Amino acid sequence: MFIGVDDDTNITGINEGCQRDYNCDPGEGVRLYQNAVKKRLQESLVKNQCFDVYLIDDDEKYVLVVEVHKANGINYLLKKNEAYIRRGASSPRMTPAEIQAFPKETDVLGRML
């Protein structure tokens, strides 16, 4: 996921919003925002090590990148106890039947947990 890029793939940057929201210089603001996004994801997901959050600097316009890695088993939101599945451009909530049919979690040797 790219934050700071519009629908036409133009880099808009997150600088101004971060500077305004954190009331500091843009460089510090984007780093504070990066840390806040990472913390929120870590606190919200059961499997909270399945992503990387980093910044790309394009001529002093910063883009925040959230790179998601495949998790073993179902990853879900802690507070809502809900799981979502990617279908094309949307991510609907998984039904109980989809959750039951989802491949079970395995250890590094492929054994069921």
Secondary structure, DSSP 4 states (H G I P E B T S, - for coil): -EESB-TTS-B--SHHHHHHHHTS-HHHHHHHHHHHHHHHHHHHBSSTTSEEEEEEEETTEEEEEEEE-PPSS---BTTTTB-B--BTTB-PBPPHHHHHHSPPPB-TTS-B-
